[in-house]
Amino acid sequence: MHWLSECPTASDDQKAEIRPRMKRLRECIPSQEKTVLLNEELAVPYCADTGADRTAISKQHVTQLLRSDTSTKVTPLDTPTVHVAVGDHEVISTHFVRLRLRLNTAAGPVGLQEPVDCLIIECDEPEFILGRDEGEDEGEEDLQDDLPSISLSSTDKDLQDALERIISSALDQGFPSHLEQQLRAIVFKHDIWRLELGNDPPANVEALRIRLKDGARAVKSKPRPYPPAPLG
């Protein structure tokens, strides 16, 4: 696999013909700006992949929401909670607020079925923090159904044509022709193909771990210079 500019078989004219088709895919991707609408009144930026256990909102955003929605009720916690943020910074929460959320994602607006209890944090956090507790309240499977994928569809014609060319190339290189249908089914089974890398969600896979074999000894090598990347 290689970049289009490094393709040894495509001519300059062929590369010039392919580039506009690849760019059209990027133009189809909506803006990646993420906002959440609180109680149909206040839109604020949100972050959904912080790894936070609880959904949280800054006191500043709650104050803004109270000005436009007087029905919003701030409730004290039975026990104040202390959370450790980045850099071991402690964040204190003494109240929470129950809000209706509508996420404006790249795939379109997504309204959550039930109101969400949001901790009010005593700091000027610019983003609404969508925690994993929201997924537990909704049910992980239900939440995944509610949140549509923002990645490109594998049925896009340009992408499908590119995959067909890959299959044809495999057959030309000696892949058994009687297994062509099985190969095509495998290729199109999962939405993992892209003509150009974009801002897709991170893969939900277990992190890789490096383990030394019995008797092996770790060696730390010194820094070494590398030649500059070739211009292409």
HUFEN-V565401 format. One record per backbone hydrogen bond with DSSP energy under -1.0 kcal/mol. CO is the residue of the C=O (numbers start at 1). NH is the residue of the N-H. E is the energy in kcal/mol with one decimal. If there is no record, write none. Layout:
((CO	NH	E) (CO	NH	E))
This chain:
((3	6	-1.1) (4	7	-1.4) (11	15	-2.4) (12	16	-2.2) (13	17	-1.5) (14	18	-1.9) (15	19	-2.2) (18	22	-1.8) (19	23	-2.2) (20	24	-1.3) (23	27	-1.7) (24	28	-1.0) (26	29	-1.0) (34	46	-1.2) (35	104	-3.2) (36	44	-2.2) (37	102	-1.3) (38	41	-2.5) (38	42	-1.7) (42	38	-3.4) (44	36	-2.9) (45	128	-3.4) (47	130	-2.4) (52	132	-2.6) (53	133	-1.1) (55	119	-2.6) (56	129	-2.2) (57	121	-2.3) (58	62	-1.8) (59	63	-2.3) (60	64	-1.8) (61	65	-2.3) (62	66	-2.4) (63	67	-1.1) (65	69	-2.4) (69	72	-1.3) (75	96	-2.9) (81	93	-2.8) (83	91	-3.4) (85	88	-1.2) (89	85	-3.8) (91	83	-3.1) (92	122	-1.6) (93	81	-2.5) (94	77	-2.8) (95	120	-2.5) (96	75	-3.0) (97	118	-3.0) (99	116	-3.1) (100	39	-2.7) (101	112	-2.0) (102	37	-2.8) (103	110	-3.1) (104	35	-1.1) (105	108	-1.6) (108	105	-1.6) (110	103	-3.0) (116	99	-2.5) (118	97	-2.3) (119	57	-2.9) (121	59	-1.7) (121	123	-1.8) (123	125	-1.7) (128	47	-2.7) (129	56	-2.3) (132	136	-1.6) (133	137	-2.6) (134	138	-2.0) (135	139	-1.8) (139	143	-2.7) (140	144	-2.0) (141	145	-1.6) (142	146	-1.9) (143	147	-2.1) (153	156	-1.4) (156	160	-3.0) (157	161	-2.7) (158	162	-1.9) (159	163	-2.1) (160	164	-2.3) (161	165	-1.8) (162	166	-1.7) (163	167	-2.3) (164	168	-2.5) (165	169	-2.4) (166	170	-2.2) (167	171	-2.1) (168	172	-2.3) (169	173	-1.6) (170	175	-2.4) (171	174	-1.4) (176	179	-1.4) (177	180	-1.6) (179	183	-2.4) (180	184	-2.6) (181	185	-2.2) (182	186	-2.0) (183	187	-2.5) (184	188	-2.1) (190	192	-1.9) (198	200	-1.2) (203	205	-1.5) (213	216	-2.2))
